[in-house]
Amino acid sequence: WNACPQNEWHVSAFRYWYKKYGAELVSLTHDTVELRVKHRPELLEDAVRLAVDQYFYCNDIVDQGVGEPALLAKFLMQSNFWYFWWD
């Protein structure tokens, strides 16, 4: 469905985000993923890089969500939960 990554991409992203941010899978359905994060990005520069990575993983979080990666970056610095969905 709508640009959802292949299974291998999910596994690779989850593994990388776990190592870097302590992100753990909380919920996985047929079209959504939710992760709990132990270590949020502290620097805006790091948050922007993460926002771009997440946009390529799931563009709906920006295109149908916050509207621009810079706003997503600010959110990532404040929240311990990441939510992704594909229509």
C-alpha positions in Angstrom: 0.0 0.0 0.0 1.0 3.6 -0.7 4.8 3.6 -0.5 5.0 1.3 2.5 8.6 0.0 2.8 9.5 -3.6 2.2 9.8 -5.8 5.2 13.6 -5.6 5.1 13.5 -1.7 5.3 11.3 -1.9 8.4 13.8 -4.3 10.1 16.8 -2.2 9.1 15.2 1.1 10.2 14.0 -0.4 13.6 17.5 -1.9 14.2 19.2 1.4 13.4 16.8 3.5 15.5 17.1 1.1 18.4 20.9 1.4 18.4 20.8 5.2 18.0 17.7 6.2 20.0 16.7 3.2 22.0 13.5 3.0 19.9 11.4 0.0 20.7 8.4 -1.3 18.8 5.2 -0.7 20.7 2.6 -1.4 18.0 2.5 -2.9 14.5 -0.6 -3.2 12.4 -1.3 -3.7 8.7 -0.8 0.0 8.1 0.7 1.6 11.2 3.8 1.4 13.4 4.4 3.0 16.8 7.8 3.2 18.5 8.7 4.3 22.0 12.0 6.2 22.2 14.4 6.3 25.1 16.9 8.8 23.7 15.4 11.7 21.8 17.7 13.8 19.5 19.0 16.7 21.6 20.4 18.9 18.8 18.3 20.4 16.1 20.8 19.3 13.4 20.4 15.7 14.5 16.6 16.0 14.7 16.5 17.4 11.1 18.6 14.4 9.8 16.2 12.0 11.7 13.2 13.8 10.3 14.5 13.4 6.7 15.2 9.7 7.4 11.7 9.3 8.7 10.2 11.2 5.8 11.9 8.7 3.4 10.7 5.8 5.5 7.1 7.2 5.7 6.3 10.4 3.8 2.7 10.5 5.1 3.9 11.7 8.5 5.0 15.0 6.7 2.8 15.2 3.6 -0.4 14.3 5.5 0.8 15.2 9.0 3.0 18.1 10.2 3.5 19.6 6.7 7.3 20.0 6.6 10.4 18.1 7.9 11.5 21.1 10.1 8.3 20.8 12.1 8.7 17.0 12.4 12.3 17.6 13.7 11.0 19.8 16.5 8.4 17.2 17.4 11.1 14.5 17.5 13.0 16.5 20.1 10.0 16.6 22.3 8.3 13.3 22.1 9.1 9.8 23.3 6.8 8.2 20.7 7.1 8.0 16.9 4.0 7.1 14.9 4.0 6.1 11.2 1.1 5.2 8.9 0.5 4.4 5.3 -2.9 4.7 3.5 
